[in-house]
Amino acid sequence: MLIDDEELALPYSEFPWFKAATIQQILNVLRPTSDHLYWPDLDVDLSVESIRHPDRFPLRANSTFQPCHTPDPPPSV
């Protein structure tokens, strides 16, 4: 992610909310303040500082991703 002139990474291990997101959902990001990013489609709020230094922000939510459909097992013969 490019913020001003700084390139920052958002690895799934630190930011699991993005793992199941579509490109469109990830690209739909707002910047309400200089240190605040918000992804409305994902309902994710992050401070820029937490992206720069995720180790300083150890509290993070667990990913709530669940598949929308689990295939039924094949019928027994």
DSSP file (Angstrom, degrees, kcal/mol; ACC not computed):
  #  RESIDUE AA STRUCTURE BP1 BP2  ACC     N-H-->O    O-->H-N    N-H-->O    O-->H-N    TCO  KAPPA ALPHA  PHI   PSI    X-CA   Y-CA   Z-CA
    1    1 A M              0   0    0      0, 0.0     7,-3.6     0, 0.0     2,-0.7   0.000 360.0 360.0 360.0 134.0    0.0    0.0    0.0
    2    2 A L  E     -A    7   0A   0      5,-0.2     2,-0.6     3,-0.0     5,-0.2  -0.886 360.0-179.3-102.2 116.5    1.3    3.4   -0.9
    3    3 A I  E >   -A    6   0A   0      3,-3.2     3,-2.6    -2,-0.7     2,-0.4  -0.959  67.5 -48.2-118.2 113.5    0.5    6.1    1.7
    4    4 A D  T 3  S-     0   0    0     -2,-0.6    -2,-0.0     1,-0.3     0, 0.0  -0.500 124.2 -26.6  56.5-117.1    1.9    9.5    0.6
    5    5 A D  T 3  S+     0   0    0     -2,-0.4     2,-0.5    -3,-0.1    -1,-0.3   0.203 120.6  97.4-107.1  15.5    5.5    8.6   -0.3
    6    6 A E  E <   -A    3   0A   0     -3,-2.6    -3,-3.2     2,-0.0     2,-0.6  -0.901  61.3-148.3-112.5 128.9    5.7    5.5    1.9
    7    7 A E  E     -A    2   0A   0     -2,-0.5     2,-0.4    -5,-0.2    -5,-0.2  -0.843  21.8-176.5 -95.9 124.1    5.2    1.9    0.8
    8    8 A L        -     0   0    0     -7,-3.6     2,-0.3    -2,-0.6    44,-0.1  -0.923  16.4-138.1-123.2 145.9    3.7   -0.3    3.5
    9    9 A A        -     0   0    0     -2,-0.4    -2,-0.0    42,-0.2    -7,-0.0  -0.754   4.7-161.0-102.0 149.3    2.9   -4.0    3.5
   10   10 A L        -     0   0    0     -2,-0.3     8,-0.1     5,-0.0     5,-0.1  -0.685  17.4-165.5-125.0  75.8   -0.2   -5.6    5.0
   11   11 A P    >>  -     0   0    0      0, 0.0     4,-2.3     0, 0.0     3,-1.2  -0.345  25.9-127.0 -66.1 143.4    0.7   -9.3    5.5
   12   12 A Y  T 34 S+     0   0    0      1,-0.3     7,-0.2     2,-0.2     6,-0.1   0.813 107.2  65.7 -59.0 -30.5   -2.2  -11.6    6.1
   13   13 A S  T 34 S+     0   0    0      1,-0.2    -1,-0.3     2,-0.2    -3,-0.0   0.832 115.5  28.2 -62.7 -30.9   -0.5  -13.0    9.2
   14   14 A E  T <4 S+     0   0    0     -3,-1.2    -2,-0.2     1,-0.2    -1,-0.2   0.698 133.1  34.3 -98.9 -25.3   -0.9   -9.5   10.8
   15   15 A F    ><  +     0   0    0     -4,-2.3     3,-1.6     1,-0.1     4,-0.2  -0.608  64.3 167.0-132.0  70.3   -4.0   -8.3    9.0
   16   16 A P  G >   +     0   0    0      0, 0.0     3,-1.3     0, 0.0     4,-0.5   0.646  63.1  80.7 -66.3 -14.8   -6.2  -11.4    8.5
   17   17 A W  G 3  S+     0   0    0      1,-0.3     3,-0.2     2,-0.1     4,-0.1   0.748  91.3  52.4 -63.0 -22.4   -9.3   -9.3    7.5
   18   18 A F  G X  S+     0   0    0     -3,-1.6     3,-0.7     1,-0.2    -1,-0.3   0.590  85.1  85.6 -90.5 -10.7   -7.9   -8.9    4.0
   19   19 A K  T <  S+     0   0    0     -3,-1.3    -1,-0.2     1,-0.3    -2,-0.1   0.890 100.6  30.7 -62.0 -42.4   -7.3  -12.6    3.2
   20   20 A A  T 3  S+     0   0    0     -4,-0.5    -1,-0.3    -3,-0.2    -2,-0.1   0.387  98.6 113.2 -96.6   3.1  -10.8  -13.4    2.0
   21   21 A A    <   -     0   0    0     -3,-0.7     2,-0.1    -4,-0.1    -3,-0.1  -0.401  66.0-121.2 -77.6 151.4  -11.5   -9.9    0.6
   22   22 A T     >  -     0   0    0      1,-0.1     4,-2.1    -2,-0.1     5,-0.2  -0.442  26.8-109.9 -81.2 163.5  -11.9   -9.1   -3.1
   23   23 A I  H  > S+     0   0    0      1,-0.2     4,-2.7     2,-0.2     5,-0.2   0.917 121.1  54.4 -58.2 -43.4   -9.6   -6.7   -4.9
   24   24 A Q  H  > S+     0   0    0      1,-0.2     4,-1.1     2,-0.2    -1,-0.2   0.903 107.9  48.8 -59.7 -42.4  -12.5   -4.3   -5.1
   25   25 A Q  H  4 S+     0   0    0      1,-0.2    16,-0.3     2,-0.2    17,-0.2   0.890 113.1  47.6 -65.3 -38.8  -13.1   -4.4   -1.3
   26   26 A I  H  < S+     0   0    0     -4,-2.1    -2,-0.2     1,-0.2    -1,-0.2   0.886 110.4  51.3 -69.6 -38.6   -9.4   -3.8   -0.6
   27   27 A L  H  < S+     0   0    0     -4,-2.7     2,-1.7    -5,-0.2    -1,-0.2   0.701  89.9  84.0 -73.6 -18.1   -9.2   -0.9   -3.1
   28   28 A N     <  +     0   0    0     -4,-1.1    13,-0.5    -5,-0.2     2,-0.4  -0.612  64.5 145.3 -85.4  81.5  -12.3    0.8   -1.5
   29   29 A V        -     0   0    0     -2,-1.7     2,-0.3    10,-0.2    10,-0.2  -0.960  33.5-157.3-124.7 138.0  -10.4    2.5    1.3
   30   30 A L  E     -B   38   0B   0      8,-3.4     8,-2.6    -2,-0.4     3,-0.1  -0.794   8.3-151.8-110.0 154.5  -11.0    5.9    2.9
   31   31 A R  E     +     0   0B   0     -2,-0.3     6,-0.2     6,-0.2    -2,-0.0  -0.735  18.2 172.3-126.2  82.4   -8.6    8.1    4.7
   32   32 A P  E    S+     0   0B   0      0, 0.0     2,-0.3     0, 0.0    -1,-0.1   0.835  74.4   8.0 -62.3 -33.3  -10.6   10.1    7.2
   33   33 A T  E >  S-B   36   0B   0      3,-0.8     3,-1.5    -3,-0.1     0, 0.0  -0.877  88.7 -96.5-137.9 172.4   -7.5   11.5    8.8
   34   34 A S  T 3  S+     0   0    0     -2,-0.3     3,-0.0     1,-0.3    -1,-0.0   0.744 124.7  35.9 -64.9 -22.5   -3.8   11.3    8.0
   35   35 A D  T 3  S+     0   0    0     13,-0.1    13,-1.1    12,-0.1     2,-0.4   0.096 106.2  79.7-116.3  23.1   -3.3    8.4   10.4
   36   36 A H  E <   -BC  33  47B   0     -3,-1.5    -3,-0.8    11,-0.2     2,-0.4  -0.987  49.9-176.0-137.8 126.8   -6.6    6.6    9.9
   37   37 A L  E     - C   0  46B   0      9,-3.1     9,-2.5    -2,-0.4     2,-0.4  -0.942   6.4-168.8-118.6 143.5   -7.6    4.2    7.1
   38   38 A Y  E     -BC  30  45B   0     -8,-2.6    -8,-3.4    -2,-0.4     7,-0.2  -0.990  15.0-162.7-138.0 127.7  -11.1    2.7    6.8
   39   39 A W  E >>> - C   0  44B   0      5,-2.8     5,-1.6    -2,-0.4     4,-1.3  -0.879  10.8-171.8-104.9  96.0  -12.3   -0.1    4.5
   40   40 A P  T 345S+     0   0    0      0, 0.0    -1,-0.2     0, 0.0   -11,-0.1   0.837  82.0  55.8 -63.0 -34.8  -16.1    0.3    4.6
   41   41 A D  T 345S+     0   0    0    -13,-0.5   -15,-0.1   -16,-0.3   -16,-0.1   0.778 120.2  32.0 -67.7 -24.3  -16.9   -2.9    2.7
   42   42 A L  T <45S-     0   0    0     -3,-1.0    -1,-0.2   -17,-0.2     3,-0.1   0.494 102.2-128.9-106.7  -8.5  -14.9   -4.9    5.3
   43   43 A D  T  <5 +     0   0    0     -4,-1.3     2,-0.5     1,-0.2    -2,-0.1   0.928  57.3 149.1  53.5  49.6  -15.7   -2.7    8.3
   44   44 A V  E   < -C   39   0B   0     -5,-1.6    -5,-2.8     2,-0.0     2,-0.4  -0.960  28.8-172.0-117.0 127.2  -12.0   -2.5    9.1
   45   45 A D  E     +C   38   0B   0     -2,-0.5     2,-0.4    -7,-0.2    -7,-0.2  -0.971  11.8 171.5-115.1 130.8  -10.4    0.6   10.7
   46   46 A L  E     -C   37   0B   0     -9,-2.5    -9,-3.1    -2,-0.4     2,-0.3  -0.999  28.9-132.4-138.4 143.0   -6.6    0.8   11.0
   47   47 A S  E  >  -C   36   0B   0     -2,-0.4     4,-1.0   -11,-0.2     3,-0.4  -0.689  24.4-126.3 -84.7 149.1   -4.2    3.4   12.1
   48   48 A V  H  > S+     0   0    0    -13,-1.1     4,-2.3    -2,-0.3     3,-0.5   0.870 111.8  60.0 -61.1 -35.9   -1.2    3.9    9.8
   49   49 A E  H  > S+     0   0    0    -14,-0.3     4,-2.5     1,-0.2    -1,-0.2   0.860 100.0  54.7 -61.8 -35.9    1.0    3.5   12.8
   50   50 A S  H  4 S+     0   0    0     -3,-0.4    -1,-0.2     2,-0.2    -2,-0.2   0.781 108.8  48.7 -70.2 -25.2   -0.4    0.0   13.3
   51   51 A I  H  < S+     0   0    0     -4,-1.0    -2,-0.2    -3,-0.5   -42,-0.2   0.883 113.2  46.9 -77.0 -41.1    0.5   -0.9    9.7
   52   52 A R  H  < S+     0   0    0     -4,-2.3    -2,-0.2     1,-0.2    -3,-0.2   0.903 131.6  18.1 -63.9 -41.2    4.0    0.5   10.2
   53   53 A H    ><  +     0   0    0     -4,-2.5     3,-1.8    -5,-0.2     4,-0.3  -0.595  64.5 165.6-134.6  70.0    4.6   -1.3   13.5
   54   54 A P  G >  S+     0   0    0      0, 0.0     3,-1.4     0, 0.0    -1,-0.1   0.785  75.8  67.8 -60.6 -25.3    2.1   -4.2   14.0
   55   55 A D  G 3  S+     0   0    0      1,-0.3    -5,-0.1    -3,-0.1    -2,-0.0   0.755  94.7  56.9 -65.7 -23.0    4.2   -5.6   16.8
   56   56 A R  G <  S+     0   0    0     -3,-1.8    -1,-0.3     1,-0.2     3,-0.1   0.555 105.2  53.7 -82.3  -8.2    3.3   -2.5   18.9
   57   57 A F    <   +     0   0    0     -3,-1.4    -1,-0.2    -4,-0.3    -2,-0.0  -0.634  64.0 163.8-125.5  71.1   -0.4   -3.3   18.5
   58   58 A P        +     0   0    0      0, 0.0     2,-0.7     0, 0.0    -1,-0.1   0.720  50.6  88.5 -69.3 -21.3   -0.7   -6.9   19.7
   59   59 A L        +     0   0    0     -3,-0.1     2,-0.3     0, 0.0    -3,-0.0  -0.671  54.4 153.4 -80.6 119.6   -4.4   -6.9   20.1
   60   60 A R        -     0   0    0     -2,-0.7     2,-0.1   -45,-0.0   -45,-0.1  -0.996  42.6-109.5-144.8 148.2   -6.1   -7.9   16.9
   61   61 A A        -     0   0    0     -2,-0.3     2,-0.2     1,-0.1   -44,-0.1  -0.381  34.9-111.2 -74.3 152.3   -9.4   -9.5   16.1
   62   62 A N        -     0   0    0      1,-0.1     2,-0.2    -2,-0.1    -1,-0.1  -0.560  40.1 -98.0 -77.9 148.4   -9.6  -13.0   14.8
   63   63 A S        -     0   0    0     -2,-0.2    -1,-0.1     1,-0.1   -46,-0.1  -0.471  27.9-160.7 -65.6 135.6  -10.7  -13.4   11.2
   64   64 A T        +     0   0    0     -2,-0.2    -1,-0.1     2,-0.1     2,-0.1   0.143  38.3 144.7-103.4  18.4  -14.3  -14.2   11.0
   65   65 A F        +     0   0    0    -49,-0.1    -2,-0.0     1,-0.0   -48,-0.0  -0.369  18.9 170.1 -61.7 128.9  -14.1  -15.6    7.5
   66   66 A Q        -     0   0    0     -2,-0.1    -2,-0.1     0, 0.0    -1,-0.0  -0.995  39.4-106.5-137.1 137.7  -16.4  -18.6    6.9
   67   67 A P        -     0   0    0      0, 0.0     3,-0.1     0, 0.0     0, 0.0  -0.342  21.7-138.8 -61.0 143.7  -17.2  -20.2    3.6
   68   68 A C  S    S+     0   0    0      1,-0.2     2,-0.4     0, 0.0     0, 0.0   0.668  86.2  28.0 -79.4 -15.0  -20.6  -19.3    2.4
   69   69 A H        -     0   0    0      2,-0.0    -1,-0.2     0, 0.0     0, 0.0  -0.971  60.5-163.0-149.6 130.1  -21.3  -22.8    1.1
   70   70 A T        -     0   0    0     -2,-0.4     0, 0.0    -3,-0.1     0, 0.0  -0.962  33.9-119.6-109.9 121.3  -20.0  -26.2    2.2
   71   71 A P        -     0   0    0      0, 0.0    -2,-0.0     0, 0.0     0, 0.0  -0.274  27.8-113.2 -61.4 142.7  -20.6  -28.8   -0.4
   72   72 A D        -     0   0    0      1,-0.1     0, 0.0     3,-0.0     0, 0.0  -0.468  36.2-104.8 -70.7 145.5  -22.7  -31.7    0.6
   73   73 A P        -     0   0    0      0, 0.0    -1,-0.1     0, 0.0     3,-0.1  -0.340  46.9 -88.5 -66.8 155.9  -20.9  -35.0    0.8
   74   74 A P        -     0   0    0      0, 0.0     0, 0.0     0, 0.0     0, 0.0  -0.312  53.4 -94.5 -63.5 149.1  -21.6  -37.5   -2.0
   75   75 A P        -     0   0    0      0, 0.0     2,-0.2     0, 0.0    -3,-0.0  -0.292  40.9-108.5 -63.7 147.6  -24.6  -39.8   -1.4
   76   76 A S              0   0    0      1,-0.1     0, 0.0    -3,-0.1     0, 0.0  -0.534 360.0 360.0 -74.7 143.9  -23.9  -43.2    0.1
   77   77 A V              0   0    0     -2,-0.2    -1,-0.1     0, 0.0     0, 0.0   0.401 360.0 360.0-102.1 360.0  -24.4  -46.1   -2.3
